[in-house]
């Protein structure tokens, strides 16, 4: 065969997108395991309050700023408190789902990486919830904080004694903050826009909201950050994305030498 009839060399294929049905089952299954698993510590009320006192004292020993310093900013008016409660109630889960959907459609390699990290972080958080139940600062009398969701609304929690849909004694680590930080990191490494660093505003606002609404301690976010760091160290970032794999291959591959054409060879 001559060069005109030989098949062209296949270009390296982009990262295969995982089957959609399998991914939906994995995500839904993880969510259900997490929701049901949290119920296992619902009755550990006394232990949760004792741990809350310990965390409060640890923060004071570390000279961390009081959670009340953030909450005082929200209590200047009903509007700020209501907006913070709305952010806490409505942004956390939809933003994470939108993040995974976008990665699945546009960055399959980064999607698999991010999904694995979120699964590892969530599973580790569930274990910590089981062994270290923790009442949030809004329930701790020593903190002197206002339950802003109860006073200003909206609230996602009912009375702890009758709330069968969520475990309110699972403050540490804060998955609100852990997921928000992973969302920002995932979008920063998966995109190339000069504005991508602005995604860090999401975990920053989330941190101020979870502390200001008295749903979490500073240490809840610190522990979530440490656990996410371990997950990032264990599960490595993919080397190429679906959109850059071809370009990288083209830049790295050496050019093939052209065949010498002999003058008169066809005669």
C-alpha positions in Angstrom: 0.0 0.0 0.0 1.1 3.5 -0.6 0.6 6.5 1.7 -2.7 7.4 0.0 -4.4 4.2 0.8 -3.0 3.4 4.3 -5.5 4.2 7.1 -4.7 7.2 9.1 -3.3 6.6 12.6 -6.0 6.8 15.2 -5.8 9.8 17.5 -5.7 9.1 21.3 -9.3 8.9 22.5 -10.7 11.2 25.1 -11.4 9.8 28.6 -14.5 7.6 28.4 -17.6 9.0 30.2 -18.8 6.5 32.8 -22.3 5.0 32.1 -24.9 7.4 33.3 -27.2 4.8 34.9 -24.3 3.3 37.0 -23.3 6.8 38.1 -26.8 7.7 39.2 -27.1 4.5 41.2 -23.7 5.1 42.8 -24.5 8.7 43.8 -28.0 7.8 45.0 -26.7 4.8 46.9 -24.0 6.9 48.6 -26.6 9.5 49.6 -29.0 6.9 51.1 -26.2 5.2 53.0 -25.1 8.5 54.4 -28.7 9.5 55.4 -29.5 6.1 57.0 -26.1 6.0 58.6 -26.6 9.3 60.4 -29.6 7.9 62.1 -27.5 5.4 64.0 -26.3 8.1 66.4 -29.6 10.0 66.8 -30.1 8.7 70.3 -26.6 9.7 71.6 -27.8 13.0 73.0 -25.8 13.2 76.3 -22.6 12.2 74.5 -23.2 14.8 71.8 -23.6 17.6 74.4 -20.5 16.5 76.3 -18.5 16.6 73.1 -19.9 20.0 72.3 -18.5 21.3 75.6 -15.1 19.7 74.8 -15.0 21.3 71.3 -15.9 24.7 72.8 -13.2 24.5 75.3 -10.6 23.3 72.7 -11.4 26.3 70.6 -10.9 28.7 73.5 -7.6 26.9 74.4 -6.5 27.4 70.8 -7.5 31.1 71.0 -9.8 30.7 68.0 -12.3 33.6 67.5 -15.7 33.1 69.0 -18.5 32.0 66.6 -20.5 34.8 68.1 -18.2 37.3 66.3 -19.5 36.1 63.0 -23.1 35.8 64.1 -23.1 39.4 65.4 -22.7 40.5 61.8 -25.8 38.6 60.7 -27.9 39.9 63.6 -27.7 43.6 62.5 -30.9 43.0 60.6 -33.5 40.3 59.7 -32.5 40.3 56.0 -28.9 39.1 56.5 -29.9 36.4 58.9 -32.6 35.2 56.5 -30.3 35.2 53.6 -27.7 33.2 55.5 -30.3 30.6 56.5 -31.5 30.4 52.9 -28.0 29.8 51.7 -27.4 27.1 54.3 -30.7 25.4 53.4 -30.7 25.6 49.6 -27.2 25.9 48.1 -25.2 23.0 49.6 -26.7 20.0 47.9 -27.9 21.5 44.6 -24.5 23.2 44.0 -22.7 19.9 44.6 -25.1 18.1 42.2 -24.6 20.8 39.5 -20.8 20.5 40.0 -20.9 16.7 39.4 -23.2 17.0 36.4 -21.0 19.7 34.7 -17.9 17.6 35.3 -19.7 14.5 33.9 -20.7 16.3 30.7 -17.6 18.4 30.1 -14.7 16.9 32.1 -15.2 13.1 32.5 -11.8 12.4 33.9 -12.2 15.1 36.5 -15.7 13.8 37.2 -14.4 10.4 38.2 -11.7 12.0 40.3 -14.1 14.4 42.1 -16.7 11.7 42.7 -14.2 9.4 44.3 -12.9 12.1 46.6 -16.5 13.2 47.6 -17.3 9.5 48.3 -14.2 9.0 50.4 -14.8 12.3 52.3 -18.5 11.5 52.9 -17.7 8.0 54.1 -15.0 9.1 56.5 -17.4 11.8 57.8 -20.0 9.2 58.5 -17.5 7.2 60.6 -16.6 10.3 62.6 -20.3 11.1 63.1 -20.7 7.6 64.6 -17.7 7.8 66.9 -17.9 11.5 67.8 -21.5 12.7 67.9 -21.5 16.5 68.4 -24.3 19.0 69.2 -24.0 22.2 67.1 -23.2 25.5 68.9 -26.9 26.6 68.6 -27.7 23.9 71.1 -24.9 24.7 73.5 -26.0 27.0 76.3 -22.3 28.0 77.0 -22.0 29.4 73.5 -24.8 31.9 74.0 -25.6 31.9 70.3 -29.0 32.4 68.6 -30.6 29.7 66.5 -31.0 32.0 63.5 -33.0 29.4 61.5 -35.5 29.1 64.3 -35.8 32.8 64.8 -35.5 34.3 61.3 -36.1 31.2 59.1 -36.1 29.3 56.9 -35.1 26.2 58.9 -34.2 22.7 57.6 -34.4 21.1 61.1 -37.2 20.3 63.4 -37.0 19.8 67.1 -34.1 17.3 67.8 -36.5 15.0 69.7 -38.9 14.5 66.8 -36.7 15.1 63.8 -36.5 11.8 62.0 -35.1 13.0 58.7 -31.7 14.2 59.8 -29.2 13.8 62.6 -28.6 17.1 64.2 -25.7 15.7 66.3 -23.4 15.3 63.3 -21.7 18.6 63.4 -18.1 17.4 62.9 -16.9 17.4 60.3 -18.9 20.0 58.3 -19.8 18.4 55.0 -21.4 21.8 54.0 -17.8 23.2 54.1 -16.0 20.1 52.9 -18.2 19.7 49.8 -18.0 23.5 49.1 -14.2 23.4 49.3 -14.0 20.4 47.0 -16.4 22.1 44.5 -14.0 25.1 44.4 -10.9 23.0 44.0 -12.5 20.8 41.4 -13.5 23.7 39.2 -10.2 25.4 39.6 -8.2 22.4 38.4 -10.7 21.5 35.7 -10.9 24.9 34.0 -8.4 27.4 32.6 -10.3 30.7 33.0 -8.4 33.5 34.7 -11.5 34.0 36.9 -11.6 30.4 38.1 -10.0 31.3 41.5 -13.2 33.2 42.3 -14.8 29.8 43.0 -13.0 30.0 46.4 -15.7 32.5 47.4 -18.1 29.6 47.6 -16.4 27.8 50.5 -15.6 31.2 52.1 -19.2 32.3 52.1 -20.2 28.8 53.2 -17.8 29.0 56.2 -19.2 32.3 57.3 -22.8 31.0 56.9 -22.4 27.7 58.8 -20.6 29.5 61.7 -22.8 32.6 61.7 -26.0 30.6 61.8 -24.6 28.6 64.8 -24.8 25.3 62.9 -21.1 24.5 63.1 -18.0 25.3 65.1 -14.8 26.5 63.5 -13.2 23.1 64.2 -15.9 21.4 62.2 -14.6 23.2 59.1 -11.0 22.6 60.1 -11.5 18.9 60.5 -13.4 18.8 57.1 -10.4 20.6 55.5 -7.9 18.1 57.0 -10.0 15.1 55.8 -10.3 16.5 52.3 -6.6 17.1 52.2 -6.0 13.4 53.0 -8.5 12.4 50.3 -6.8 14.6 47.8 -3.4 13.0 48.7 -4.8 9.5 48.3 -6.8 10.0 45.1 -4.5 11.6 42.5 -5.6 14.2 40.0 -5.9 12.9 36.4 -3.0 13.9 34.2 -5.2 15.0 31.3 -8.8 16.1 30.9 -11.1 15.0 28.0 -10.7 18.4 26.4 -6.9 18.7 26.7 -5.8 15.1 26.1 -5.6 15.4 22.4 -3.9 18.7 22.4 -1.3 17.5 24.9 -0.6 14.4 22.9 -0.1 16.5 19.7 2.3 18.8 21.5 4.4 16.0 23.0 4.4 13.5 20.1 7.5 14.0 17.8 6.7 14.7 14.2 7.0 11.7 11.9 9.7 12.1 9.2 8.4 12.3 5.7 9.3 9.5 3.4 12.0 10.3 0.8 10.6 10.5 -2.6 13.0 9.2 -5.3 12.9 11.2 -8.4 11.8 9.1 -11.3 10.7 6.2 -9.1 7.4 6.0 -10.8 8.9 5.9 -14.3 
